Amino acid sequence: MTDTTDRTGERADLAARFPYLHAPQRWAWGGIDAQFSVELPPDELITNIHVVGFTEGRVVLCRDARGHWFLPGGTREADESVESCLVRELREEAGARLTGGPVWIGAHRAVTDSAEPYRPWQPHPVKAWLWGWAEVVVDSAPTNPDDGEQVVEVRAVTPQEAQHLLVRGREAWWGELISLALESHARQG
């Protein structure tokens, strides 16, 4: 069996085990059609980065002023590297820092209906949201810059509670994303 056949089989297995995550998505809030894949996109398409932050076996979640729970991460700035964006977003939203390198587990490749890019330097209309996990420590309060989400709470919860909080009122794929991160984390640990 060739390496390509192995990767194709692995992707098919993951899609079968995580059907909601791999199903086509419509993100109405941004006029975006998205499709998840474990195949990582080229750097120039990545506009957003998010991680499942693990700390002592728990998952770091942020809650904004509207009451929504989310994984730390956000939009890349002009000429910002993926890792620099991750470091900045962890500090801004979770008051956290990396204690090990990130492990990228997949991405949503997205196409927007918008006539213009979200930020002038971003690719348009095709872009990608990168998902991964990393070991982190929460050692300060979120910096909450004026142009970002206003985080009112950061909490390290069990993976099951993270799944519950992220899925509540949202699509089921959030829970499967946590499961995929847990599997990858277990393989690395």
FILONU-125232 format. One record per residue: chain; x negated, y, z of N, C-alpha, C in turn. Coordinates in Angstrom, 3 decimals. Example, Ala and Ser with C-alpha at 12.3 -4.5 7.8 and 13.67 -1.06 7.14 Angstrom:
REM residues 2
+-------+----------+----------+----------+----------+----------+----------+----------+----------+----------+
| chain |       nx |       ny |       nz |      cax |      cay |      caz |       cx |       cy |       cz |
+-------+----------+----------+----------+----------+----------+----------+----------+----------+----------+
|     A |  -13.190 |   -5.690 |    7.800 |  -12.300 |   -4.500 |    7.800 |  -13.200 |   -3.300 |    7.800 |
|     A |  -12.850 |   -2.250 |    7.080 |  -13.670 |   -1.060 |    7.140 |  -12.900 |    0.030 |    7.870 |
+-------+----------+----------+----------+----------+----------+----------+----------+----------+----------+
//
This chain:
REM residues 189
+-------+----------+----------+----------+----------+----------+----------+----------+----------+----------+
| chain |       nx |       ny |       nz |      cax |      cay |      caz |       cx |       cy |       cz |
+-------+----------+----------+----------+----------+----------+----------+----------+----------+----------+
|     A |   -0.845 |   -1.170 |    0.000 |    0.000 |    0.000 |    0.000 |   -0.899 |    1.245 |    0.000 |
|     A |   -0.551 |    2.221 |   -0.785 |   -1.359 |    3.432 |   -0.886 |   -1.036 |    4.391 |    0.252 |
|     A |   -1.921 |    5.353 |    0.471 |   -1.715 |    6.370 |    1.486 |   -0.448 |    7.170 |    1.203 |
|     A |   -0.187 |    7.469 |   -0.069 |    1.014 |    8.206 |   -0.459 |    2.263 |    7.411 |   -0.112 |
|     A |    2.245 |    6.111 |   -0.362 |    3.386 |    5.257 |   -0.033 |    3.607 |    5.234 |    1.474 |
|     A |    2.515 |    5.167 |    2.253 |    2.624 |    5.193 |    3.713 |    3.292 |    6.486 |    4.180 |
|     A |    2.857 |    7.631 |    3.642 |    3.427 |    8.921 |    4.041 |    4.886 |    9.027 |    3.625 |
|     A |    5.220 |    8.531 |    2.450 |    6.609 |    8.566 |    1.987 |    7.487 |    7.720 |    2.900 |
|     A |    6.996 |    6.554 |    3.273 |    7.747 |    5.684 |    4.181 |    7.924 |    6.306 |    5.552 |
|     A |    6.873 |    6.962 |    6.053 |    6.951 |    7.625 |    7.358 |    7.962 |    8.763 |    7.312 |
|     A |    7.943 |    9.556 |    6.241 |    8.905 |   10.664 |    6.103 |   10.333 |   10.137 |    6.042 |
|     A |   10.547 |    9.044 |    5.319 |   11.885 |    8.456 |    5.222 |   12.344 |    7.941 |    6.585 |
|     A |   11.420 |    7.335 |    7.338 |   11.753 |    6.844 |    8.680 |   12.145 |    8.000 |    9.593 |
|     A |   11.375 |    9.076 |    9.573 |   11.688 |   10.232 |   10.409 |   13.025 |   10.858 |   10.020 |
|     A |   13.290 |   10.961 |    8.744 |   14.565 |   11.524 |    8.273 |   15.737 |   10.649 |    8.733 |
|     A |   15.545 |    9.334 |    8.746 |   16.606 |    8.423 |    9.195 |   16.819 |    8.529 |   10.707 |
|     A |   15.736 |    8.706 |   11.460 |   15.847 |    8.793 |   12.923 |   16.285 |   10.164 |   13.407 |
|     A |   16.025 |   11.190 |   12.616 |   16.390 |   12.564 |   12.984 |   17.225 |   13.194 |   11.857 |
|     A |   18.425 |   12.662 |   11.642 |   19.212 |   13.121 |   10.484 |   19.671 |   14.569 |   10.560 |
|     A |   19.977 |   15.066 |   11.750 |   20.422 |   16.453 |   11.857 |   19.280 |   17.419 |   11.555 |
|     A |   18.095 |   17.092 |   12.040 |   16.926 |   17.935 |   11.804 |   16.590 |   18.003 |   10.314 |
|     A |   16.708 |   16.873 |    9.629 |   16.339 |   16.811 |    8.209 |   17.463 |   17.196 |    7.243 |
|     A |   18.658 |   17.407 |    7.767 |   19.788 |   17.790 |    6.904 |   19.621 |   19.233 |    6.423 |
|     A |   20.132 |   19.549 |    5.240 |   20.102 |   20.946 |    4.787 |   20.821 |   21.843 |    5.803 |
|     A |   20.233 |   22.996 |    6.052 |   20.780 |   23.939 |    7.031 |   21.225 |   25.216 |    6.318 |
|     A |   22.254 |   25.826 |    6.845 |   22.660 |   27.171 |    6.420 |   22.599 |   28.055 |    7.648 |
|     A |   21.634 |   28.967 |    7.686 |   21.498 |   29.892 |    8.801 |   22.183 |   31.192 |    8.398 |
|     A |   23.470 |   31.275 |    8.691 |   24.296 |   32.405 |    8.255 |   23.767 |   33.739 |    8.783 |
|     A |   23.188 |   33.747 |    9.984 |   22.682 |   34.982 |   10.568 |   21.640 |   35.657 |    9.678 |
|     A |   20.932 |   34.887 |    8.856 |   19.905 |   35.468 |    7.998 |   20.125 |   35.221 |    6.516 |
|     A |   21.307 |   34.653 |    6.171 |   21.553 |   34.332 |    4.772 |   20.517 |   33.366 |    4.235 |
|     A |   20.184 |   32.353 |    5.036 |   19.084 |   31.447 |    4.720 |   19.572 |   30.013 |    4.546 |
|     A |   19.110 |   29.376 |    3.474 |   19.260 |   27.932 |    3.289 |   17.909 |   27.322 |    3.627 |
|     A |   17.904 |   26.325 |    4.525 |   16.647 |   25.758 |    4.998 |   16.702 |   24.231 |    4.991 |
|     A |   15.524 |   23.633 |    4.841 |   15.381 |   22.176 |    4.844 |   14.103 |   21.838 |    5.598 |
|     A |   14.226 |   20.977 |    6.615 |   13.082 |   20.580 |    7.414 |   12.295 |   19.483 |    6.719 |
|     A |   10.972 |   19.529 |    6.889 |   10.084 |   18.485 |    6.396 |    8.880 |   18.411 |    7.321 |
|     A |    8.342 |   17.191 |    7.479 |    7.101 |   17.055 |    8.247 |    5.892 |   17.447 |    7.407 |
|     A |    6.099 |   17.639 |    6.124 |    5.037 |   18.122 |    5.247 |    4.841 |   19.612 |    5.516 |
|     A |    3.625 |   19.991 |    5.870 |    3.378 |   21.380 |    6.241 |    3.275 |   22.269 |    5.009 |
|     A |    3.813 |   23.480 |    5.100 |    3.797 |   24.410 |    3.965 |    2.447 |   25.097 |    3.842 |
|     A |    2.176 |   25.677 |    2.686 |    0.960 |   26.491 |    2.558 |    1.055 |   27.713 |    3.482 |
|     A |   -0.087 |   28.133 |    3.979 |   -0.161 |   29.245 |    4.924 |    0.571 |   30.489 |    4.421 |
|     A |    0.450 |   30.778 |    3.142 |    1.032 |   32.024 |    2.622 |    2.561 |   32.047 |    2.669 |
|     A |    3.216 |   30.902 |    2.869 |    4.678 |   30.873 |    2.982 |    5.165 |   31.010 |    4.423 |
|     A |    4.286 |   30.825 |    5.391 |    4.703 |   30.797 |    6.801 |    4.966 |   32.212 |    7.302 |
|     A |    6.233 |   32.451 |    7.664 |    6.631 |   33.756 |    8.194 |    6.945 |   33.695 |    9.682 |
|     A |    7.293 |   32.522 |   10.182 |    7.693 |   32.376 |   11.574 |    7.054 |   31.134 |   12.175 |
|     A |    6.691 |   31.239 |   13.453 |    6.032 |   30.157 |   14.169 |    6.747 |   29.973 |   15.501 |
|     A |    7.051 |   28.719 |   15.825 |    7.675 |   28.406 |   17.121 |    7.073 |   27.121 |   17.664 |
|     A |    6.964 |   27.038 |   19.003 |    6.408 |   25.841 |   19.615 |    7.249 |   25.353 |   20.775 |
|     A |    7.181 |   24.041 |   20.944 |    7.646 |   23.410 |   22.165 |    6.439 |   23.483 |   23.095 |
|     A |    6.507 |   24.353 |   24.078 |    5.408 |   24.517 |   25.023 |    5.562 |   23.543 |   26.172 |
|     A |    4.594 |   22.636 |   26.311 |    4.629 |   21.667 |   27.404 |    3.763 |   22.162 |   28.555 |
|     A |    4.301 |   22.102 |   29.743 |    3.556 |   22.420 |   30.948 |    3.927 |   21.394 |   32.005 |
|     A |    2.957 |   20.573 |   32.383 |    3.162 |   19.521 |   33.377 |    4.368 |   18.646 |   33.035 |
|     A |    4.495 |   18.284 |   31.741 |    5.568 |   17.396 |   31.301 |    6.918 |   18.057 |   31.113 |
|     A |    6.977 |   19.329 |   31.347 |    8.222 |   20.081 |   31.174 |    8.114 |   20.965 |   29.935 |
|     A |    9.250 |   21.474 |   29.475 |    9.324 |   22.299 |   28.271 |    9.645 |   23.739 |   28.677 |
|     A |    8.867 |   24.679 |   28.150 |    9.067 |   26.101 |   28.448 |   10.136 |   26.658 |   27.513 |
|     A |   11.182 |   27.211 |   28.116 |   12.245 |   27.877 |   27.365 |   12.363 |   29.323 |   27.817 |
|     A |   12.849 |   30.162 |   26.909 |   13.081 |   31.569 |   27.192 |   14.574 |   31.849 |   27.030 |
|     A |   15.090 |   32.752 |   27.859 |   16.488 |   33.188 |   27.736 |   16.495 |   34.687 |   27.494 |
|     A |   17.225 |   35.110 |   26.459 |   17.278 |   36.536 |   26.144 |   18.438 |   37.219 |   26.867 |
|     A |   18.545 |   38.507 |   26.686 |   19.562 |   39.301 |   27.372 |   20.980 |   38.898 |   26.980 |
|     A |   21.148 |   38.222 |   25.836 |   22.476 |   37.761 |   25.408 |   22.842 |   36.419 |   26.030 |
|     A |   21.873 |   35.792 |   26.721 |   22.127 |   34.487 |   27.336 |   21.723 |   33.307 |   26.482 |
|     A |   21.068 |   33.550 |   25.351 |   20.636 |   32.477 |   24.460 |   19.282 |   31.916 |   24.891 |
|     A |   19.186 |   30.597 |   24.953 |   17.920 |   29.918 |   25.230 |   17.215 |   29.644 |   23.918 |
|     A |   15.886 |   29.783 |   23.899 |   15.129 |   29.541 |   22.677 |   13.702 |   29.128 |   23.006 |
|     A |   13.051 |   28.552 |   22.009 |   11.640 |   28.198 |   22.107 |   10.806 |   29.430 |   21.793 |
|     A |    9.692 |   29.630 |   22.518 |    8.865 |   30.796 |   22.218 |    8.298 |   30.752 |   20.803 |
|     A |    8.217 |   31.917 |   20.214 |    7.679 |   32.046 |   18.862 |    8.316 |   33.231 |   18.177 |
|     A |    7.903 |   33.459 |   16.948 |    8.486 |   34.583 |   16.238 |    7.831 |   34.843 |   14.905 |
|     A |    7.964 |   36.069 |   14.457 |    7.566 |   36.477 |   13.114 |    6.105 |   36.919 |   13.075 |
|     A |    5.417 |   36.455 |   12.041 |    4.025 |   36.878 |   11.821 |    3.971 |   38.332 |   11.396 |
|     A |    2.955 |   39.009 |   11.892 |    2.685 |   40.377 |   11.470 |    1.839 |   40.334 |   10.197 |
|     A |    1.702 |   41.469 |    9.533 |    0.893 |   41.551 |    8.314 |   -0.540 |   41.129 |    8.626 |
|     A |   -1.093 |   40.259 |    7.792 |   -2.477 |   39.785 |    7.904 |   -2.778 |   39.045 |    9.210 |
|     A |   -1.764 |   38.560 |    9.914 |   -1.962 |   37.841 |   11.167 |   -2.086 |   36.344 |   10.874 |
|     A |   -3.032 |   35.696 |   11.512 |   -3.176 |   34.250 |   11.349 |   -2.066 |   33.537 |   12.120 |
|     A |   -1.840 |   32.279 |   11.773 |   -0.830 |   31.481 |   12.461 |   -1.179 |   31.390 |   13.945 |
|     A |   -2.428 |   31.061 |   14.255 |   -2.806 |   30.911 |   15.664 |   -2.709 |   32.228 |   16.417 |
|     A |   -3.107 |   33.344 |   15.815 |   -2.989 |   34.651 |   16.481 |   -1.530 |   34.986 |   16.760 |
|     A |   -0.662 |   34.672 |   15.806 |    0.772 |   34.902 |   15.999 |    1.284 |   34.069 |   17.174 |
|     A |    0.875 |   32.811 |   17.223 |    1.317 |   31.935 |   18.304 |    0.853 |   32.481 |   19.658 |
|     A |   -0.399 |   32.865 |   19.761 |   -0.939 |   33.407 |   21.018 |   -0.143 |   34.651 |   21.427 |
|     A |    0.084 |   35.545 |   20.491 |    0.813 |   36.795 |   20.777 |    2.244 |   36.508 |   21.207 |
|     A |    2.949 |   35.652 |   20.456 |    4.354 |   35.370 |   20.751 |    4.523 |   34.648 |   22.091 |
|     A |    3.609 |   33.741 |   22.422 |    3.689 |   33.072 |   23.725 |    3.586 |   34.098 |   24.857 |
|     A |    2.668 |   35.047 |   24.726 |    2.487 |   36.072 |   25.758 |    3.715 |   36.984 |   25.817 |
|     A |    4.181 |   37.446 |   24.653 |    5.310 |   38.374 |   24.617 |    6.587 |   37.771 |   25.173 |
|     A |    6.892 |   36.538 |   24.782 |    8.201 |   35.967 |   25.112 |    8.207 |   35.091 |   26.359 |
|     A |    7.092 |   34.433 |   26.656 |    7.090 |   33.490 |   27.772 |    6.076 |   33.826 |   28.862 |
|     A |    5.222 |   34.826 |   28.645 |    4.165 |   35.088 |   29.611 |    3.234 |   33.894 |   29.728 |
|     A |    3.058 |   33.199 |   28.605 |    2.301 |   31.945 |   28.587 |    1.060 |   32.071 |   27.727 |
|     A |    0.132 |   31.126 |   27.958 |   -1.054 |   31.041 |   27.114 |   -1.337 |   29.578 |   26.815 |
|     A |   -2.005 |   29.365 |   25.697 |   -2.384 |   28.013 |   25.277 |   -3.465 |   27.455 |   26.201 |
|     A |   -3.354 |   26.161 |   26.513 |   -4.431 |   25.473 |   27.221 |   -5.041 |   24.392 |   26.327 |
|     A |   -4.524 |   24.278 |   25.126 |   -5.034 |   23.362 |   24.111 |   -4.529 |   23.837 |   22.764 |
|     A |   -5.079 |   23.289 |   21.709 |   -4.665 |   23.703 |   20.369 |   -3.264 |   23.232 |   20.026 |
|     A |   -2.580 |   23.961 |   19.160 |   -1.237 |   23.551 |   18.742 |   -1.299 |   22.337 |   17.815 |
|     A |   -0.220 |   21.558 |   17.839 |   -0.041 |   20.434 |   16.922 |    1.210 |   20.752 |   16.117 |
|     A |    1.037 |   20.895 |   14.800 |    2.161 |   21.265 |   13.934 |    2.892 |   19.995 |   13.506 |
|     A |    4.218 |   19.976 |   13.716 |    5.003 |   18.766 |   13.450 |    5.908 |   18.889 |   12.232 |
|     A |    6.039 |   20.075 |   11.681 |    6.865 |   20.240 |   10.495 |    7.258 |   21.685 |   10.288 |
|     A |    8.096 |   21.895 |    9.300 |    8.533 |   23.249 |    8.973 |    9.880 |   23.216 |    8.268 |
|     A |   10.626 |   24.272 |    8.454 |   11.816 |   24.513 |    7.639 |   11.366 |   25.374 |    6.462 |
|     A |   11.495 |   24.842 |    5.269 |   11.277 |   25.649 |    4.071 |   12.594 |   26.349 |    3.796 |
|     A |   12.530 |   27.638 |    3.608 |   13.735 |   28.439 |    3.558 |   13.788 |   29.317 |    2.321 |
|     A |   15.016 |   29.556 |    1.873 |   15.285 |   30.488 |    0.780 |   16.364 |   31.435 |    1.283 |
|     A |   16.086 |   32.719 |    1.186 |   17.037 |   33.711 |    1.681 |   17.866 |   34.311 |    0.553 |
|     A |   19.087 |   34.689 |    0.890 |   19.979 |   35.389 |   -0.045 |   19.674 |   36.883 |   -0.080 |
|     A |   18.935 |   37.351 |    0.898 |   18.662 |   38.778 |    1.025 |   17.923 |   39.300 |   -0.200 |
|     A |   18.244 |   40.512 |   -0.589 |   17.611 |   41.121 |   -1.759 |   16.162 |   41.516 |   -1.487 |
|     A |   15.815 |   41.710 |   -0.210 |   14.465 |   42.123 |    0.157 |   13.936 |   41.251 |    1.285 |
|     A |   12.621 |   41.146 |    1.418 |   12.062 |   40.365 |    2.527 |   12.377 |   41.015 |    3.876 |
|     A |   12.387 |   40.199 |    4.921 |   12.635 |   40.685 |    6.279 |   11.600 |   41.737 |    6.673 |
|     A |   10.349 |   41.493 |    6.325 |    9.257 |   42.444 |    6.507 |    8.580 |   42.612 |    5.138 |
|     A |    8.114 |   43.803 |    4.786 |    7.583 |   44.046 |    3.439 |    6.441 |   43.117 |    3.028 |
|     A |    5.634 |   42.629 |    3.967 |    4.476 |   41.794 |    3.652 |    4.813 |   40.313 |    3.511 |
|     A |    6.061 |   39.933 |    3.787 |    6.423 |   38.516 |    3.747 |    6.722 |   38.025 |    2.331 |
|     A |    6.492 |   36.723 |    2.119 |    6.889 |   36.148 |    0.831 |    8.411 |   36.216 |    0.697 |
|     A |    8.873 |   36.255 |   -0.533 |   10.306 |   36.412 |   -0.761 |   10.675 |   35.826 |   -2.115 |
|     A |   11.745 |   35.127 |   -2.280 |   12.763 |   34.731 |   -1.308 |   12.438 |   33.410 |   -0.575 |
|     A |   11.349 |   32.725 |   -0.961 |   10.979 |   31.459 |   -0.327 |    9.997 |   31.724 |    0.801 |
|     A |   10.226 |   31.075 |    1.939 |    9.352 |   31.225 |    3.095 |    9.449 |   29.967 |    3.941 |
|     A |    8.706 |   29.921 |    5.043 |    8.729 |   28.736 |    5.899 |    8.642 |   29.123 |    7.363 |
|     A |    9.344 |   28.341 |    8.186 |    9.296 |   28.450 |    9.640 |    8.534 |   27.240 |   10.140 |
|     A |    7.381 |   27.461 |   10.765 |    6.513 |   26.391 |   11.238 |    6.881 |   26.007 |   12.672 |
|     A |    6.964 |   24.685 |   12.922 |    7.319 |   24.152 |   14.249 |    6.191 |   23.275 |   14.757 |
|     A |    5.919 |   23.369 |   16.041 |    4.888 |   22.534 |   16.633 |    5.053 |   22.428 |   18.132 |
|     A |    4.029 |   21.893 |   18.752 |    3.992 |   21.822 |   20.214 |    2.578 |   22.151 |   20.672 |
|     A |    2.471 |   22.532 |   21.939 |    1.172 |   22.844 |   22.523 |    1.288 |   22.762 |   24.035 |
|     A |    0.167 |   22.452 |   24.652 |    0.078 |   22.544 |   26.108 |   -0.103 |   24.016 |   26.444 |
|     A |    0.686 |   24.504 |   27.413 |    0.641 |   25.907 |   27.802 |    0.692 |   26.030 |   29.317 |
|     A |    0.356 |   27.205 |   29.802 |    0.559 |   27.559 |   31.197 |    1.265 |   28.909 |   31.209 |
|     A |    2.296 |   29.004 |   32.044 |    2.993 |   30.278 |   32.227 |    2.316 |   30.956 |   33.406 |
|     A |    1.606 |   32.057 |   33.125 |    0.820 |   32.691 |   34.174 |    1.088 |   34.192 |   34.330 |
|     A |    2.122 |   34.685 |   33.662 |    2.505 |   36.091 |   33.818 |    3.946 |   36.257 |   33.355 |
|     A |    4.434 |   37.471 |   33.463 |    5.773 |   37.781 |   32.960 |    5.692 |   38.049 |   31.462 |
|     A |    6.795 |   37.822 |   30.724 |    6.804 |   38.199 |   29.304 |    6.525 |   39.692 |   29.151 |
|     A |    5.818 |   40.056 |   28.098 |    5.522 |   41.479 |   27.888 |    6.700 |   42.231 |   27.271 |
|     A |    7.636 |   41.517 |   26.640 |    8.860 |   42.125 |   26.110 |    8.633 |   43.419 |   25.328 |
|     A |    7.910 |   43.365 |   24.205 |    7.733 |   44.593 |   23.418 |    9.077 |   45.110 |   22.910 |
|     A |    9.134 |   46.400 |   22.659 |   10.389 |   47.034 |   22.238 |   10.989 |   46.427 |   20.978 |
|     A |   10.151 |   45.932 |   20.053 |   10.666 |   45.415 |   18.781 |   10.950 |   43.913 |   18.822 |
|     A |   10.942 |   43.289 |   20.000 |   11.190 |   41.850 |   20.117 |   12.412 |   41.552 |   20.957 |
|     A |   12.685 |   40.246 |   21.095 |   13.759 |   39.827 |   21.986 |   13.424 |   40.274 |   23.400 |
|     A |   14.433 |   40.635 |   24.146 |   14.219 |   41.010 |   25.535 |   14.481 |   39.776 |   26.397 |
|     A |   13.395 |   39.156 |   26.843 |   13.483 |   37.926 |   27.616 |   13.762 |   38.279 |   29.070 |
|     A |   14.806 |   37.655 |   29.617 |   15.178 |   37.920 |   31.003 |   14.829 |   36.743 |   31.916 |
|     A |   14.504 |   35.584 |   31.321 |   14.145 |   34.425 |   32.136 |   13.272 |   33.477 |   31.335 |
|     A |   12.268 |   32.939 |   31.994 |   11.429 |   31.877 |   31.442 |   11.525 |   30.727 |   32.426 |
|     A |   11.801 |   29.541 |   31.893 |   11.990 |   28.395 |   32.762 |   11.330 |   27.159 |   32.147 |
|     A |   10.623 |   26.385 |   32.971 |   10.088 |   25.085 |   32.551 |   11.085 |   24.033 |   33.014 |
|     A |   11.650 |   23.312 |   32.037 |   12.722 |   22.353 |   32.319 |   12.336 |   20.973 |   31.798 |
|     A |   13.068 |   19.975 |   32.218 |   12.831 |   18.639 |   31.682 |   13.146 |   18.659 |   30.189 |
|     A |   12.564 |   17.745 |   29.422 |   12.896 |   17.686 |   27.996 |   14.396 |   17.502 |   27.752 |
|     A |   15.053 |   16.721 |   28.581 |   16.493 |   16.503 |   28.417 |   17.283 |   17.792 |   28.660 |
|     A |   16.881 |   18.554 |   29.673 |   17.552 |   19.828 |   29.924 |   17.279 |   20.810 |   28.790 |
|     A |   16.051 |   20.799 |   28.257 |   15.729 |   21.660 |   27.117 |   16.640 |   21.324 |   25.940 |
|     A |   16.813 |   20.040 |   25.668 |   17.705 |   19.642 |   24.575 |   19.113 |   20.157 |   24.822 |
|     A |   19.593 |   19.992 |   26.037 |   20.953 |   20.436 |   26.377 |   21.102 |   21.957 |   26.203 |
|     A |   20.155 |   22.716 |   26.740 |   20.249 |   24.175 |   26.666 |   20.121 |   24.692 |   25.234 |
|     A |   19.262 |   24.051 |   24.432 |   19.078 |   24.509 |   23.048 |   20.248 |   24.120 |   22.149 |
|     A |   20.854 |   22.979 |   22.388 |   21.934 |   22.504 |   21.512 |   23.256 |   23.167 |   21.871 |
|     A |   23.445 |   23.504 |   23.141 |   24.718 |   24.073 |   23.596 |   25.140 |   25.244 |   22.708 |
|     A |   26.236 |   25.074 |   21.998 |   26.749 |   26.122 |   21.128 |   26.012 |   26.266 |   19.816 |
|     A |   25.101 |   25.339 |   19.516 |   24.312 |   25.410 |   18.286 |   24.350 |   24.073 |   17.569 |
|     A |   23.557 |   23.984 |   16.527 |   23.456 |   22.762 |   15.753 |   22.661 |   21.696 |   16.514 |
|     A |   22.983 |   20.424 |   16.267 |   22.355 |   19.300 |   16.955 |   20.876 |   19.141 |   16.607 |
|     A |   20.423 |   19.747 |   15.518 |   19.029 |   19.544 |   15.124 |   18.037 |   20.049 |   16.164 |
|     A |   18.433 |   20.981 |   17.000 |   17.534 |   21.485 |   18.042 |   17.106 |   20.354 |   18.977 |
|     A |   18.037 |   19.508 |   19.360 |   17.709 |   18.386 |   20.234 |   16.763 |   17.410 |   19.565 |
|     A |   16.971 |   17.181 |   18.270 |   16.085 |   16.277 |   17.537 |   14.683 |   16.876 |   17.372 |
|     A |   14.590 |   18.180 |   17.245 |   13.281 |   18.828 |   17.166 |   12.491 |   18.576 |   18.453 |
|     A |   13.158 |   18.687 |   19.598 |   12.502 |   18.405 |   20.878 |   12.069 |   16.942 |   20.921 |
|     A |   12.919 |   16.027 |   20.452 |   12.564 |   14.599 |   20.432 |   11.346 |   14.339 |   19.555 |
|     A |   11.281 |   14.975 |   18.400 |   10.126 |   14.807 |   17.509 |    8.859 |   15.335 |   18.177 |
|     A |    8.949 |   16.484 |   18.847 |    7.801 |   17.038 |   19.556 |    7.364 |   16.105 |   20.687 |
|     A |    8.323 |   15.531 |   21.393 |    8.001 |   14.593 |   22.471 |    7.263 |   13.371 |   21.940 |
|     A |    7.723 |   12.829 |   20.814 |    7.052 |   11.674 |   20.202 |    5.625 |   12.020 |   19.810 |
|     A |    5.449 |   13.159 |   19.169 |    4.117 |   13.577 |   18.749 |    3.222 |   13.803 |   19.968 |
|     A |    3.762 |   14.433 |   20.993 |    3.026 |   14.697 |   22.230 |    2.595 |   13.386 |   22.885 |
|     A |    3.476 |   12.410 |   22.923 |    3.154 |   11.108 |   23.525 |    2.037 |   10.390 |   22.754 |
|     A |    2.066 |   10.507 |   21.432 |    1.008 |    9.885 |   20.600 |   -0.356 |   10.534 |   20.864 |
|     A |   -0.355 |   11.843 |   21.106 |   -1.605 |   12.566 |   21.340 |   -2.140 |   12.344 |   22.752 |
|     A |   -1.212 |   12.083 |   23.712 |   -1.607 |   11.978 |   25.112 |   -2.036 |   10.605 |   25.459 |
+-------+----------+----------+----------+----------+----------+----------+----------+----------+----------+
//
